[in-house]
Amino acid sequence: MSSTKGTLLIFSQVYPPDPASVGQHMHDAAVEMVRRGWRVRVITANRGYDDASVKYDTREIRDGVEIRRVPFSSFGKASIPVRALAMGIFMCFCLFSGLFTPKVKLLLVTTSPPMCGFAAGVVHSVRRIPLVYWVMDLNPDQMIELGKMKADSLAAKVLNALQRFVSKRASEIVVLDRFMGDRLLKKIDVADRLTIMPPWPHEDALDVVPHEDNWFREKNGLDGKFVMMYSGNHGYSTPVVTAVDAAIGMQDDPGIHFMFIGGGVGKKDVDNAIAEHSPENLVSLPYQPFKDLRYSLSAADVHIVTVGPDVVGVVHPCKIYGAMAVARPILLIAPDPCHASDIIREQNIGWHIPHAPPGDTELAIKTLREIARTPPEELRAMGERAKAYIDEQMKMDVLCGRFCDILERAS
């Protein structure tokens, strides 16, 4: 493919059509760089990140972006050792591509998986190619805070050294919020190269769909029901247990319906509750096609967003933006302060349960009943404020353009 500015090489274990948001944001940036005259090549896995039984084409050109999908780079999320093996293999593919792809003028790497940053750092050191590091989560911080790894373990020391290695070599580093920036700066002083910028919502796929015009509500029997929805990754860092327990405890109120849409390791909490209690007010669905996102998200009356008690600044609550873009209020179950609680408090767009560990259902049920009694005009006003925030401060073309300006500045 001809270009005027050179080749941008991207390392990302996930990439569309995989539904993970990291890949979608990478694709948005890649497409914009193609539009600006760059040749863009992506190295990614040939199987689904969440469901390794899904296999994608080895080679594809999508919206002008050249995609190379490599084997043995995703085995699903069955276990941490298996995931680590896939990450290691993927890192080797990235290293080979980075060293031998001709005429590369710029590297972009994210933290999915953490180890591909090492490949990018080595390529930078050998070929002196400028490197941009897009930090979408922090590890080993996440594993440590979730009790999956000890802070003084060899694995934690290696991952921290890896992050310092790639951060030291990056010309530009982008983190998603101020809390994440603070955590990274405690590891290495990169203040002169650090930009804090949230990921953009895909508002082109997130039109507000009125309930009466929404086939998704009709298809799922939601007419006349007040719908509380959790949509996205059910991860260790975004626990859904409190919301699920509250749903089980509210079976006496048939007017309130709970939907959990997406996948991840925490999906078992939803599915186990359904198997044990057979609740009529709770439904579990897989990730919905990207083209249907506006309908599934708009089917909710209120969206549930969760952040684990110890992962502020480690992960970023991206799912809040999709809910806001379809003009829906938020019920946040998260520590305070955090990025999402700042938004809810400053914009007055919902409710916040600041400390609700798994099993603490009483406060959640009380809050949920309060939400369901909220006058429709008040809910509508919250949703309008949420959407106005997205429209005024988080437009996709503005934020994606700003990110690509950072890429070009590094080159």
N, C-alpha and C positions, 0 to 999 in steps of 0.2 A: 504494500500500500504506500503510495507516495505521500510525502510530508514535507513541510518547509522548516520544521524546527527540530527534527530528530526523533529518537525513540524513547518513550517513557515505558519502563518495565515495572510492572506491579506484581507483588507477591501477596496473595490472599487465599487462604485455604477455602473460603466460601465465596461464591460468586453466582449471580443469576444464571439459570432460573431457580437456584436454591433460594428459599424464602428468607434466610437469615438477613437481618437488617445491615450487618457489616458489609456483606457482599453487595447489597443494593446501593449503599452509599458509595462504595468503591466504583460501581458501574456509573453512577451519576457523574462522579468526578472524571472518570475515563472518557465518557461521551463528550463532556465539555472540553477536555483536552484535545480530543479528535477534532472538534469544531474549531479549536484554536490553531489547528495545523500540525498537531503532533501525531506521530504513529504510536499507537498504544498497544502493548502486548501484556496480557495477564497470564500468570501462572497460577493455577488453582487445582483443586481436587476434582476427580471425575465422578465422585459419589456424594450423595447428600450428607450434609453436616449432621443433621438430626436423625435421618433415616438412611443408613448406608446401603439399603437395598435399592435405592433410587440411583440410577446410573445416567450420566450425561454424556453427550457427544465429546469425543476426544479433541476435536478441532471445530471451532465455530467462529464466525464473524458476526457479532451482535452490535448493531448501531455503529458500525465502523471500528469496533474494538476487536482485536485479534485475541482469541481465547485458546489457551493450550491447557487441557485438563489431564493431569498426570495420575497414574494408578497408585494403589496402595497408600493413599494419603488421607483416607477417611474410613474408619471402621465403626462409625456411630459413637454413642456415648455409653456403651455397656460398662466400661470400667476405665479408671484413670490410667492404669498401665497400657491398656490397648490404645487409648487416645494418645498417650505419650509416644507410643511406637509410630502411629500414623503421623504425628507431628514431626518426629525425627526423619521419617522417610520423605515427607514433604519438604523439609528443610534441605535435604540433599538435592532434590530436584530443583529447588530454588537456587541453590548454590551453583549447580551446573549451568542452569539457564543464565544466571547473572554473569558468570565468567565467560561464557561462550556466545551469547547473543551479540551480534555485531552492531556497532553504531549506537549503543545505548548512551543517552545523554542525561538521564535522570532516573532515579529509583524511588519508588513509593512502597512502603511496607507498613502494615498495621500490626496489631498485637494478636491477630488470629491466624495462626497460633503464635505463641510467644517466641518459639525457637526460630521462626523464619526471619526474625530480626537479626539473628546471628549471621545468617546467610547474607543478608543485605549489608551488614557491617563488614564482612569479609570482602564482598565484591567492591564496596567502596574503597577499602584499604588497598586492594590489588589494582583496581582499574581507575581509582580516583574519580569515580562517578558521584556527583552530588546525590545526597540521600535525604528524603523527607520521611519522618516517623510520625504516623497517625496513631496516637495512643487512645484506644477505645475502651480498654480496661487495664488494670494493673495486676500483674502476677510476678512473684508468688503471693502478693498481698491477699488476693482473693482466696487462694487455697489455704493460707494461714488463718485468715479471719473465719473461714468456714470450718476450721478444725480438720482439714484434709491434709495438712502439712505442718510440721513444727518449724517455728521461726529459725531455730538454730540447726536445722537439718542440712545435710549436704545439698539436697535438691533445692532448698530455699536459697542457699548461698550461691549456687550455680545460676539460678534464675535471676537473682538480684544482680549478679555480676554481668549476666547477659544484657539486662536492661541498661545498666550503666555503659556497657560496651557499645550498644547501638545508639544510645542517647549522646554519647561523647562524639560519635562520628556523624551524627545527623546535622545537616545544615539548618533545618527547620523542624520543630516539634510542635504538633498540635494536640492539645488535650481538650476534653469535652466540657469541663466545668472547673470552677475555682478550687473545689475540694480535691479534685484529681491533680490539679497543678501543684497544690501544696504538698501532696504526698510525693509526687515525683521530685520536687525540689529538695525534699529531705534526703533523697538518695543521691542526687547529683545536681550541682548548680548549673542549670541551663537557662537561667532567667533571660539571658540576652537572645535566646533562640526560641523562646516559648510563646505560643499563641493559644489563648483560651477561646474556643469557639464551639458552640453546641452543634450537633448534627441536625440537618434540616428535615422537616417532615415532607412527605411526598404529597403535597397538596394537589398536584395534578391528578392524583388517584383518590383524593379524599374529599370529594364534594359532599355537602350536607344533603342527606336524603331524608325527606319527611317520612314519618312512620307510615302514613297512609299510602305512600308511593313505593314502599320498600318491600320487594319480593322476598327478601331474606327473612323478614319478620313473619310473613305469611307462610313461607315454607317451613319454618321452625315452630309454628304454632304460638307466636308471641303476641298476637293481637289481644289488646285489652290487658296486657301484663306490664308491670313495671320491671324493667330488665337492668340488672346489675351485671356488668361484663368485665371479665379479665381476658385480654387478648394479647398474645405474644409468647415469648419464651417463658416456660415454667422452670426456672433455674434455681440452683442453690442460693443465688444472691437475690432472687426475687420470690421469696416463699409465699405460697398461696394457702398454707394450712389454716391460718386464721379466718380467711374468707370462706374456705370450704366448711370449716366447723360452724361458722355463723350460718351458712346456708342450711346445714343439717339441723341446726337449732331453730330455724325459722320455717319449718315445714307446716306450721299451723297457719301460716299466712300465704294462701295460694296465689295472691295477687302479685307477690314479689318473686321474680324468676332470676336464677343465676346461670350465666353461661361462661364457660372456661374454654377459650379457643386458642389453639397453638400446640406446642410440643415442648419437649425437654424432660429432664430428670424428675422434675416436680410434678409432672403430669400424673404420675402414679398416685399421688395424694388425692387427686380428683377422682380418678378411676376406681381406686380402692374404696373411697367413700360411697360412690355410686353402687359398687358391688355389695357393700355391706348393708347399706340403708335403703337402697332403691328409692331415692327421693324423687318426687314428681316435680320439684322446683329447681332441679339442678341438671344441666346438660353439659357434656364434654364433646367438643368437636376438634378436629385436626386444624392445622393451618389452612386458611382459605386462600384460593388463588389471588394473586396480586390485583388482578382486574376486578375482583369482587370486594376489595377491601372497603370501599366507600359504603357498600351495602351492609357488610357485617358490622363495621364499627358504628355506623349510624343506627343500627338496630337497637343499640343500648340507650337507656335513659341516663345512666351514670356509669362511668368507667372506674374500675378498681386498678390502682397502681401500687406496687409494693417495692420496698427496698429493704434488704436484710439489715439487722440491727448493727452490724459491724462493717458494712461494706460501702459506707459513704466515701466518695472519692476513689473507690476501687472500680465500681461499675457506674454507668450513667443510665438514668431512667428514661430511655428513649421513647418508651411506649406512651408516655404522657403527651407527646406532641401529636400523635395520630388522633388521640381522643379529643384534644383541644381543637384540632383542625376540622373535625366534624361537629364542633360546637356542642360538646358534652361536658358537664361538670365532672369533677374528679373526687373519688374517695381515695385518699392516700394513706397507706399503712407503712410507716417509715419512721426512722429517727428524725429528730429535729435538733439542729438545722441540717438540711441537705438541699441539693439543688431543686428538687421537686417541691419541698415544703416552702422554699423561698418564693417560688412562682405562685403557689396556691395562696399564700398569705398576702403577697403583694398585689395580686390580681383579683383576689376574692372570688375564686372559681370552684370552691368545693369544701371538703371536710378533710381533717387530718387526725388520724389516730397515731400519736407520736411514739407510743411504746406498746406494741401488741405482739408479744412473743407467741409462738404456737401454743394453742390451748387456751389463750386468753380471749374467750369468745363473748363474754358478757358485754364489754365495752363495744365490741364490734356490732353485736346485735342491737344494742341501744342506739348506736349511731345509724345503722341501716334503717331501723324503723323511723328514726327522725328524718332521714333522707326521703323515705317513701311518703312521708306526710308533708313534705315541702310543697308549697303551692306551685303549680306548673309555670306560672309567670316568673317566679323566682329562679326556678331551674333554667328556664329559657334565658334569663338575663345572665346567669353564670356562664352558660354555654356561649352566649354572644361575646362576653368579655374574653373568654378563652380563645375563641376564633379570632377576635380582633388582635390579641397578642401575637398569634401566629402570623396574621396578615401584615402586621406592622413591624415586627421584629425578627421574624424567622422565615421569610420567604425563601423558597428553595433556590431560585435563580440568584438571589443576592448572596446567600451563604455559600452555595456551591461555587459561585463565581469568585468569592473572596478566598475560598480554599484553593482554587486553581491559580489565583494570583500568587499565593504562597508557594505553590509548586513551581511556577515560572520564575519567581524571585530566586528560588534555590538553584535553578539551572544556570 
